[in-house]
Amino acid sequence: MIRIIITLIFTLFFTEVYCQNDFQELPNSVFSSLKEPEIFNGKSIGIIALKKAKKEYVLDFQCSQLELQIIPDLDEVYDSSYKLYRAHTTSGKSVLLYKYYANSNNFSIILNNEEYSINYIDGACDQSIEGMNVSIFNEPFMEYMNILFMEDIELKSLNGDKLFVAKNSHISFILKSDF
């Protein structure tokens, strides 16, 4: 009996210490609980530096158009809805898409009419993009979602082309939350 108890204690200890998941819970937004289809307009601010082969691009967002679309999940498995943020660059030529559902997310950039993305929205919805720090700050009637790239992140197109978001790239989404 003592042997079983000791084995259980060691198993629990080593599982906790050595088998920890890289699970990062995404911050809670005031928009998280919304279930009905709706669109909110706001502004985006930031700089996203990109590398593709030997070319470099800078996408600037200077109080650029932002749209948050609430897409209901009729099954409500892990969340009541998908939240899709769509930010246009200052020039309007490129688009940044950020989508989250439960604790998983998707990040895409449409550059020269080609979409590049990384997607962690899957069956379990329990992992988020590593190297991408998402934080949310609220004040009365306003929400600020900040995305900071802590390392270079690889995005891929459907045909396999690669695009890298450079470390220290950042964007903020600013939305009124007076609903």
VENPEFEN-V648816 format. One line per field, one symbol per residue. phi: phi as a letter, one per 40 degrees, with the letter a starting at -180 (. if undefined). psi: psi as a letter, one per 20 degrees, with the letter a starting at -180 (. if undefined). burial: 1 if it has 24 or more other ideal C-beta (glycine too) atoms within 12 Angstrom, else 0. A space follows every 50 residues. Layout:
phi=???
psi=???
burial=???
This chain:
phi=.ccccccccccccccccbbcccdbccccbcccccbccabbbabbbibbcb bbfbcbbbcbbbfccbbbbcbcbccfcbacacbbcbbccdcgcbbbbbbb afbbaabbbbbfgbcbabbbcaccfbbbccgbcbbbbbbdgabbbbbbcc acbcbbcccgcbbbccdgcaabbbbcbcb
psi=ghggggggggggghgggikpqkpopqqpqiihiphqpqpqqbqqpapopq podjqqqppqonlrpqppppoqohhlgirirqoopopqrhijhqpppppq pckqrppqpopljppprppjoahhljqrpqjoppqppqrpjqpoppppoi rpppqqrhjiqqpppqqjqqqpppqpll.
burial=00000000000000000000000001101111010000010111111111 10000010111001111111100000001011111111100001111111 11111111111000111111100010111011110100000011111110 00111000000011110011111110100
